[in-house]
């Protein structure tokens, strides 16, 4: 459940977003290949913005289930909405972000 212990990305430690932000700094320093977030869900634009914006993660696994306890990555509307939120965010920030392509190599 992304809502538990997520924080607001400004805490010194222990909350999810703050730790992902630290991971992004380690990535920038060459200590990690990438920082990934698990997971966002439907109707979750605030979390998508925090993860990709302030948290500076390289990728987000989008599906649904944070509020239901069910983990699904199918062709239902909930998963489609979760993916659309990520795509919409990336499209609005095209100067700094892009969607991954099959040619991308995430891990070195």
N, C-alpha and C positions, 0 to 999 in steps of 0.2 A: 504494500500500500504506500504509494508515493507521498501521501499526506502525512504519514507518521515520521517525524524526525527530519523532515525536509529542510526546514529553516528558511532563511531569506537570502542566502549567499554571502552574508556579511559577518557571520559569527566567526570567532577565531578557530573553532574546530568542532568536530563530532557530528554536526548535522550533514545530511547528504549533500546539499548543494555546496556548502563550504569545502567539503572534502573533494568533491569533483573539481571545484575551482583550483584547489591545491594541486590536483592531478594535472590540470591544464598547465599550470605554472611549471611543474616538473617536465611535462612534455615539451614546453617551450625551451627549457634548459637542456633538452636532449636526454633526459633520464627515462622517459617513457615514449613509446611509439604513438600511443593514442589514449584518449580518455573517452569512455563510452558510458552512457546512462541506461539503466534498466529501470523502469519502463515508463512510458507515458500512456495515457488512456484517452478515451473519447471525452469531448467537451472539456479539455484540459489546457487551454491556451496559456494560462499563467505559468504553468510548469514548463511548457515548451519554451516560453520566452526566458524563463530563469535558467533552464538547462543550456540552451544554445547561446543565449546572450551573456548573462553574468557568469554562469558556470563555465562557459567556453568549451563544452564537450565537443568531441569530434563526431559523435553519432548518438542517436536515440533509437531504442527499440520501441516501436509503436504498436500497440495492440489494445486490448481492453481487459479490465478485471480489477483495477485498483479499488473499486468500491464494492465489487460483488464477490471477490475471492476466487472467481473463475479466471483462468488465464487462457485467452484465446487469440489466435492470429489467423483469422479465417477471412471469408469474403463477406461477412456481415457488415451492417451499417456502422457498428461501433468501431471496428477495426479501420474501415474506410475513413471515418471521421478522424481517428487518431493519426493516420498517415497524412490526411489532408492538412491537419494543423501543422505538422512538421513541414510539409511542402509549402504551405502558405507563408510560414515564417521565413523559410529559406528564400522564397521568391521576393519577399519584402526586403531582404538583406543580401541581395545578389552581388553587391560590391565586395562582400567579405565571406559569403557562404555559397555553397553549391551542393546539389544532391550528388551522392556517390554514383559512380558508373561502374560497369563490369571491369573496366581497365584499372580501377583504383586498387592499390595494394595497401591494405590497412596495416598489416604487421610486417616488420622488416626482418 
